[in-house]
Amino acid sequence: MDIKTLITKFYAGETNELEELELIDFFSKDDIPEGMEQEKTFFRQYFGLQETAPKDLKQRLDRQISGWNMVEKSSVRKIRKLSLRWSLGIAASLLALVSLGIFSMQQENKSSFAQQEDTYSNPEDAYKETSKVLTLFSESLNKGLNSINKNDKK
């Protein structure tokens, strides 16, 4: 069958698989008759018969794409690190606030236990006991100061 007839049938949508294979074979060759350059371009693109890119171009593109992928991955990692830092900071702040609240509540409970009642019902007895304790404290303090003065004189 003539190639022009096959092309006309193809555009009309009346070709079968064998005829399309014949078109693929015809347009995959480099020696195409003049005047069919547009059909050659169309059929090569339609059937995926484009020439492959040169190796050095392919390698450069692969490196470029790999570089872009690495940049993208590193930016995603940075975003994850930043969001993780924010999350951990918020969690630590909440933990500190909760701990502070619990601690202050416990201190309020302890301060209520620390309040003591008077041990003496008579103020004169309390005064005598306080004077006795302060005298004992004063004597002990004077003893310590005297020993320090003796050491300084030597």
C-alpha positions, 0 to 999 in steps of 0.5 A: 500500500502507498504511504500517502494512502496510509497517512490519509487512512490514519488521519481518517482513523481507519488504520489497523495495527499492522498499517500503523506498524508500517507507518512507524517503520517508514517514519523511523527511517532517516531517508524520508521523501521531500515534502513529508517533513511535517508528517515525519515530525508528527508521526515521530512525536505521535509514536514516540520515535524522537531521536534520543538526546546526546549522552553529555546533554542527558548526563548534564540534565540528570545532574541538574535534576539530581541537584534540584532534588537535593535542594528540595530534600534539604529544604524539606528537612529544614522545614521539618527541623524548624517545625520540630523545634517549634513543637518541642519549644511549645511542649517544653513551655507547657511542661514548665507551666504545668510543673510550676503550677503543681509546685506552687499548689504544693507550696501552698499546702505546705505553708498551711502545715507550717503555721504553728499554734502558740506553745504557751498560753501565758505571755510571761512564760513565753517571754521567759523561754525566749529570753533563755534561748536568746541568752544561750545563743548570745553566749555561744556567739560570744564564745566563737568570737572570742576564739577568733579574736585569740587566733587573730592576736597570735 
